[in-house]
Amino acid sequence: MISDAAIDRIAEREAAAFRAANPKSLALAQQGSANWFQGVPFHWMLDWPSPVPLVAAGAKGAMLMTVDGRTLDDFCLGDTASMFGHSPAPLAEALAKQAGEGLSYMLPTEKGVELGAMLAAMFGLPRWQVTTTASEANRAVIRWCRGITGRKKILIFNGCYHGAVDDVFVDLRAHPSGWEPRMRASLIGQVHDILPTTSVIEFNDVVALERELKRGDIACVLAEPVMTNVGMVRDAPGYLESLRRLCSETGTILVFDETHTISSGYGGHSNAYGPKPDIMVIGKSIGGGVPTAVYGFSEEIAERMAKLNATRPSGHSGIGTTLSANALAITAMHAMVGKVITLEAYRHMLALAQRLVKGIEGVIAAHNLPWHVANVGARVEFVCAERPSTNGSEARAAMQPKLEAAVHLYLANRGILLAPFHNMMLLSPATQDGQVDRLVHVLNDAVTEFLE
């Protein structure tokens, strides 16, 4: 319904408007290119569809300020890192105090002891460990699962994302004889063939799941309970229950990476809806933006880990770094879990998410668009396709990158910042009704113009 000509025309106009409105960001991008490779400290900062990335001057709550004096309603929230708001007061106060007391000791702290009990109470798993990122946590979990099962292979889902972990960069690609696993061509410098040790299937395919697990050589299934990286792919009725049952029957460890699906509700998706995994990974938002992550596990898994430790010689385990569980990270999580990530926060976030879902559905209906809205708790996306996807292949095929990028830029120019990846939106405890209503209103204006 929206022509390529309309997309190109509006995208060109919006790019020109962006340049006019953000001269300092443009100048700093030029200045940064002298020393930073590709002009930015980290290449993901180039993933925005704007001519250059906005240069941030600060953020508070659900608002982001730029060096050009602009203030935007922030629905990106650091792509989940600040999902509970930018610099909530308990976090800012705790970090300021800790900064004067030392940042990293390689020793436990009193707050750390308290944090372990707090994590167990929130997420329902008794044992925990801390890493610096969710990528590192997932790497550690894969090592533990292989170590305690004696199995080499892991199982992932087509289109998944679990951080910078080599083992998960495998997709299903079309082949004359059907679909076959392929290592992602985008992976830089990959020299080891990971296909013999990583199996990949489509999400929601019970037949493929049973086939792979009943071979008895899979150490763990690493999954999001709802896929979020390739757009949102919801679990089909009964699928997660089948996944839990088959893992239990085949001695396979079930790992849920809830770095994104913590948006579902207090304690994550598995606590809000079930079933329970054997191991859970949480990153990004657990520290409010301070680099840290955790993985929790059952008492049975802890006992198997202890037995494995008793059999191995001393030396580096391949798990962890000096900065894992540093004092600043522990303090950040202590403040977030204790005072910010609360049931009341979720009540606010989930209610606002439904307000946003209904508002966008109203825009879609008013214009008779073949689109739909997907949401996982406080995480919302509008998808420029008529039907929800059931797996990663369908989700990839449904994407319309040019249109999504043009809509993103249109909204950014009018003070509304979405995530750069498939126009995802997050609702925080600091987000207000007016911000949601403004987003819906501006999206309606955008659609009207694209359809003219």
N, C-alpha and C positions, 0 to 999 in steps of 0.2 A: 504493500500500500504506500510505502514511502520510497520515492524514486532515488536512484543513485545521484541524479542531477541535483535534487533538493539537498541531499546529504552533503555533496561537494560544495554547493553554493553556501550553505549555512556554515559548514566547517571553515571555509575560507574566510567568511565574514567574522566568525567568532575568534579565529586565530588573530586576525588584525586587531580586533577589539581587545584581546588579551594583551597584545604587545603594547597598545596604547595605554592600557590601565596599569601595567606592571613594569615601568621603566627601570626601577632599581633591581628587580629580579633579573631582567634581561642583562643589565650591566654587570651584575654579580656573576651571572652564568658565563659571560665573556671573560671576566677576571679569573674565575675559578678554573677555566680551561687551560690556564698557563701552567698549573701544577697538578691539578687533579686529573687523572686519566678519565677521558670523556666528560670532564668538567665538573664531576660530582664526587664526593668522598666514597660513595657506594653506588654501583651501577643501577640498582633497583630504583634509585631516585629519578631515573630517566623513563620509567614506565608510565608516567602520566601522559595523557594525550594533549597537553598544552604545549606550545612551542618550546618553552623551557619550564622546569619545575618552579612553582612558586617558592620564594625564599621565606621561610618562617621567621618571625620575630618573637613569637611566643604563643602560648595556648593556655586556656583556662576553662575548666568545665567542658562544655561542648562548643567552644568557640576557638577559632584559630586566627591569629593576627599575622600579617605579612609585613615585610620591610617597606612595602609601598603604602602602608597605612590602611590597608583593607582589613576588614573583619568578616570572617566567613562562618556560617553555621557548619560545624564539622561533623559529618556523618561517616567519615573515614576512620577517625580516631586512631591514627597510627596503624591502620590495617589490623586492628584488634589489640595492639599493645596497650592502648589507652581506652579500652572498651568501657571501663568504669569511670571515665572522665579524665581530663588532663589535670594533673597535679591536685588531686583531692586533698583537702586540708590535713587529714590524719597522716597521709603519706608524706606530704611536703614537710610537715613538722618533725616526723620521725627521722627522715633523711637528713634534715638540717642538724638535728641533735647528734646523729651517728657520725656525721662528717667531722665533728669536733672530737670524736672519741676513737677514731681509727676506722679504716675502711676494709682492711683485709688482714686477718691474723693467721690463717690456716689452723684455727682452733675453734671449737664450739663455743657458743654463747648461751646465756640464759634464755634470750629470746628464741634461740634455735630449739631449745628443749620444749618451750611452750608451743612453738610453731608446729612441731611434729604432731602434737595432740590436736591442734586446731585443724590441720590438714586431714587427719583421720576422721574427725567429727564431721567436717564439711563434705568429704568425698566418699566416706564409707569404706576406706581401705586402711588397714592397720599400720603398714610399714612404708617408709618413704626415703627417698634420696633426692639430693639437689644437684642440678647441673647449671651451666651458664645459659644454655639455649635449649629450645625444644628439639632442634636438630641433634644436639649432643645427647639429649635424653633418649631420643629414638635410637640413636646409634648404640647407646649403652644397653637399652632394652633388647635390641636384636642380639647383641653379644651374650647377654644373660640367657636369653631363650635358647640360643644355639648351644651354649655351654651346659645348661641344666637338662636339656633333652637329648643331647648327643646327635641332633639332627641339623643338617646344613641349610635346608631351604626355608624361605619365608614365603608367605602368600600376601599379595597386595591386590588392589582393585584398579582397573584401568582408569586413568585420569586422576589418580590420587596425588596428594602432596604431603610429605612428612618432613619437610626441611631439606637441608643439604646433606642427604644421606645417599651415598652411591647406590645402595641396594634397592632403592625404590624408584630409580629412574628407568622404569620399564613400562612400555605401553603395548596395547594391542593395535596392530596396524593391518589394514586390508591387504590381502594376498590373493592371487588367483584361486588358491585352494581353500580360501576362507580367511580367518583372522589368525595372525601369528604374533608372538611376543617379539618386540624390538627394543633395544636400548635407545633412549632418546638421543636423537642426533644433536640436540642443543648442548649436551653435556661437554664441557671443555676438558680436554686432556684425559679422557677416559681410556685407560689402556687394558684394564682387566675385564674379561667377559663375565658379566654378572647373570647371564641367562641361565646357567646351570644351577644357580642357587636362589633365584627369585622366580616364582610363578606369579602370573597375573591373569585375572579373570574379570568379567564384568560384574559390577555391583548388582545385587538383586537376582543373580542367576544361581538358584539353589542346586540345580543339576551339576553345574560346573564346580560349585563349592564342594558338594559331596564327593565328586570324582577326585578332586585334588586332595582333599583331606584323608580320604580312605586309603590313599597310597601309603600313608603312615610315615612320610618323610618330611613333613612340614613342621618346623619348630614353632612357628607362631603365625597367626594372622594379624597383620598390622592394618588397622582400619580406623576411619572416622565412622561413628555410628550414623551420621548423615554426611555425605560427601559435600565439600564446600569449595574446593579449589577449581573445579571445572564447572562452575555454577553450582547451584544446590541440587543435589540428587537425593531425594528422600528415600528412606527404606520402605520397601513394599510391606504390606501387612504380613506379619509373621516372619519376615526375613531375619531380623536380628535374633529372634528366638531360635530359628533354625541354625544360625551361625553359632550361637552359644551351645546348643545341644551337640552339634557336630564336632566342635572343638573338644568338648568334654568327652565324647565317645571315642575320639581318636588320639587323645593325649596331646592335643595341640593347645598351645597357650594363646589365649585371646587377649590382644592388646588394643585398647581404644586410645587413639590420639585425640584428646578432647581440647586441644589448643584453640580451635575455633568453636567447637560445639558446646563449650562452656556457656555460650550464649543461650542455650536451651532452657536453663533454669539452675537454681541453686544446687551446687554439687555436680553440675554437668548433665549431659543428656542421659547418661546411664543411671544417674540417681533420680532424675525427673521421670524417666520413662522405662528404664531397664533395657536389656538385661545387664547384669554386672560383669565386667571384664575381670581377667586375672591380674592385669596390669593396666594402669592408666597414666597417660602423659598429659601434663598441663604446662603450657608455656605462655609467653608474651604477657597477657593481662594479669597473671598471678603476681607479678611484681610492679604492676602499674606503669610499665615502660622501662623499669630498671632491668637490665639483661639478667634473666634468671628463669629457671624452669624446674619442674619437679616430676618425679615418677613415683607412683604408689603401687603397692602390690599386696596380695593376700598373704596370710600367715604361711600357707602351704608353699607359696613361691619363695618366701623368705627362708624357709627351712631347706628348700632345695638349693638356694643360693649359698647358704652356709655350708652345706655338704660339699658343693663344688669348691668353695674356698679352701676347705680342709684338705683337698686333694692336690692343689696346685702349689708350685714353688713360689717363694716371694719374688717380688718384682712388679713392674707396671702391668696392670690388668688390662690396659687398653681402654679404660673407662675413667673419665674425669680429667680435670685440669686444676692448676693451682688456685684459680679464681672460683672454682665451684664452691658454693655455699659460703662465699665471703660475707663479712659482717654487714655490708651495705645491702646485699641481696636479701639476707635473712631478715633484716630490719624492714625492708620494703614489703616482703611477703607477710610479715607479722602484722604490719599496719593494714595491708589490703585485706587479708583474710579476717582479721579481727574487727575492723571498723568500716571497711568500704564495701566489700563483696558480701552484702547482707540480703536477707529475705526481703526487706523493704526496698532495697535497691532493685531487686528483680521484679517486684510488683510494679514499680514505676516503669521499668524498661519494657516489660512484656506488654503492659497496657498501651504504652506509646507505640510499640511495634504493631499492635493490632490497629491502632488509629492510622498509622502509615499505610499498612496493607489495604485497609478499606478505602483510604484516600486515593491510592494509586489504582486500585481496582475500579474506582469511580471514573478516573481519567480514561482508563482503557475502555470501559463500557460506553462512556460518552462519545468517544471517537470510533467505536466499533473496531478496535484494533485486535489483530490476532496475537495478542500478548497475554502473559499471565504473571502473577506475582508468586514468588517463593519466599518462605521464611522459616528460619530455625530459631525460635525464640526471639531474641533481640536483634537478630541478623535478618535483613530483608533484601531482596533483589527483585527488580522487574526484568523479565526475560522477554526478548523480542521474538517469541515463538508461541504458538497457540497452546501446545500441551506441555506439561511437565515431563522432563526426561526421566528415564528409568535407569540409565547407566551412563558411563563416561562417554561412550561413542555418540550416543544421542545428544548429550549435553554439548559436546564439541560441535556437532553438526548444527545445533540450534543457535550458536553464537553469530552475531552480526557485528564484528569489530568496528567497522567504519561508522555505523549508526550509533553504537554504544559510545564510541569516542566523541562523536559530535554532540551527543546529548550531554555527556559529562562536561565538555567544555562550555556548552551553553549555560549549564547550571553554575559552573565555577565563576563565570563572568558575572553572574547575578548573585554571588555571595553564598553559594551552596556547594560544599565540597563532598563528593562521593569518593569511594575507594577507586583507584585506577583500574582495578581488576573486575571485569564484568559488572561495573556499577553497583557494587555492594554497598549497603547502608547499615550502620550500626546505631542503636539507640542506647544512650548511657543514662546513669542516674541523674546526670546534670542536664540532659536534653529536655526541652520544654515543648508544650503543645504548639506554641506559636512557630517554633522552628519546623516542626513536622508539617503544619498547615502551609507554611511558606514554601517548603519543598514541593508539596503537592500542587500548589498554585503555579509555581514556576515550571514544573514538569508539564502541566497542562498547556501553558503558553508555548513551551518548546514543541510539543506534539502538534499544536495548532499550526505553528509555522512550518514544521516539516511536512505537513499534509497540504499546504497551500499550493 
